[in-house]
Amino acid sequence: MDTPLLLRTFLLRPARYFSKKEVVSLIPEAVHRYTYADYYKRVCQLAHVMKSLDIRGGDKVASIAMNDHRHLELCFSVPCIGAVLHTVNYRQPL
């Protein structure tokens, strides 16, 4: 295999080869659509914002995002800056 299976590879490939294809997610009372090019741009913007907030490699980031486009962006931006993403299950009893 010529290309290593890295998360950055999974982020870059759709933006490079399928930039006009859509990512569709259901949010309460609506459908959110945007292209893989927009998705890539938003993931990069989120990564830059987290770096500006001094989140670095090895830091832990908790997410209470629902399973939609925002959560997808977190799943890529957090690990790509070297931080660890923890999804919080607020429905699980203590």
Phi, psi and omega in degrees: 000132184276332185246127177290150180276082179252155179299323178298325177296318179292336176280317186284322186302308180295326179294325182281316188258339183229040189299334181266353177288154186261148167255125184240129175223149178267126173243160184310123176065019180200169172239127180256128180233136169202165186274165176297330176295316177294321178300312179300316180298316181292322177297316178296319178297317179296320177297319179294322178296317180295322176295322179291337175273010177068032172271123186236180178302135181091342176292156179252135180237126178263144180232133173245020182293146175285173183279079180218195184297329180292320178293320176301318180295322177295320182298337179258319186289321182295306179295331181292340174264002176094001179274172182248128180264126175245118176272126183271128177260097183283353178271345182284128179290151180281000000 
